[in-house]
Amino acid sequence: MPAFAEDCEDNWICVDAVDQGGDVELRARNLREYPVTYTLRVRTRDEIVHGESTVTSTLDPGQSEQVLVLSGGDSSRGPDYRYSIDWTVGDKDAAHDDDHFYSLPYASGRSYRVLQGYGSRFSHTGLEEFAIDFDMREGTPVHAARAGVVARVEESHDKGCWEDGCGRYANYIVVLHSDGTTGEYYHLMQDGAVVEVGDGVSQGQLIGYSGNTGHTTMPHLHFAVYRATTWGNTQSIPVRFQAADGIITRPRRGARYLAQ
């Protein structure tokens, strides 16, 4: 059956509108080798929506699935609907391996001051509650806190600022873990990634260099482990780190931890 339209987002996920003999089937299709979690909302004037009008779901690599079906409406005018979609890498139902101990995201034998720890009120609340900011000069080596596969890399930007919208200037590396969570490393320097999408990385491996790009007031590394949620968002997850002098369960603002 011919598709009315194909709409692809950033070459990651497509929404296909398929002719079903007068009805319209909306299908979501994952173009990549990594799980993608999307939220789609449809708005229509006359059509009947079979299924939920807002759907959040995870697509496995290469998977396609029906989101909903529209029927009715004015047949002389054709389908009259609009939809919005957003997405992120990872599995919304990821069961984090709480027995895993993460490495600190920098070189063995080095320590850096924690600017913001878990629950810091400046900006580590809500979705970012369990993120950590490390005070690092630009160009400081960044190492993988956990093994995985590189799913996304952005390293083209050279700007850091604090106004609304500055987040789009962030350079970052996203590593997909075996349990469907992601480890994400933000504010990297321009051309600061030494890995590429599709690379497997081991725990402790050099992956890039810190910087001062995106929504930031000073050079630092923002690191967190995330689970995908609705509308392209991710929820940070509390994790434990293996440091040279023991296990860190709740990184504290102002502390310095020596990497093992």
Residue, then its C-alpha position, 0 to 999 in steps of 0.5 A: m500500500p502506498a504511503f501518503a508521506e514519509d517524514c524523517e527526524d534527523n535521519w534517526i526515526c521516520v513516521d510513515a502515513v500509510d493508505q489503508g483503504g481510506d484510513v490512515e495508519l501512522r507507523a514509526r520506523n527506527l533507522r538506526e542500530y540503537p534503541v530509540t524512544y519517541t513520543l508522538r501526538v496527533r491532532t485532528r479536526d474530524e478524523i477518529v483516532h483508533g488508539e491513544s492520541t499521544v504515544t510513547s514507545t521504544l523502537d528496537p534497532g531497525q524496528s517499525e511499528q503501528v502508532l495509531v490509525l485515523s479514520g472518517g473525516d471529509s473524504s473530499r478534502g483528504p486526511d486532516y491531521r497534524y502530529s508532533i514527535d520527539w525522540t532520544v536514544g535509549d530504552k524507556d524501560a531500561a532496567h539499570d544494573d545497580d550492581h555495576f560500579y562506574s569509573l570516574p570519567y577522567a584519567s586514573g590518578r587524577s582528581y577534580r573538584v565536584l562543582q555540582g553533585y546529586g541534587s545540587r539546587f543550581s541546576h541539578t534538579g528534576l531530570e538532572e537530579f543525579a548528574i555531576d559537574f566536574d571542574m575541568r580546564e578545557g582540553t582535560p582528557v575525558h574517559a568512559a565511566r562504563a563500557g558501551v557503544v558510541a551512539r551519538v557524537e556532536e563536536s562542531h560547536d565552539k560557543g558557551c553561554w547561559e541564555d535560553g537556547c544555549g544548550r544547542y551549542a553543547n558538544y557531547i558524546v552519548v554511550l549506550h550501555s548494555d542495559g539500555t541506559t546511556g552515559e552522557y558527557y557534555h560541554l566538550m571542546q570543539d573537535g574534542a571527540v576521539v571516538e565515532v558513532g558505532d565505536g565500542v568503548s571499554q570502561g576507562q577508555l579515553i573518549g574525548y576532551s572537556g570544554n566550555t560549550g553549550h549551556t554553561t558558565m565555566p569550563h567543566l564536564h557534565f556527566a550522568v547516566y540516563r533512562a529515556t523518557t517522554w518527548g525526547n527527554t532523559q531522566s538521570i539515574p543515581v549510580r555508584f563510582q569506584a574511586a581509589d579510596g572507596i565507593i562513592t554513592r552520592p558525590r558531594r559538591g566541593a569534594r575531590y575524588l581520586a580516580q582508581 
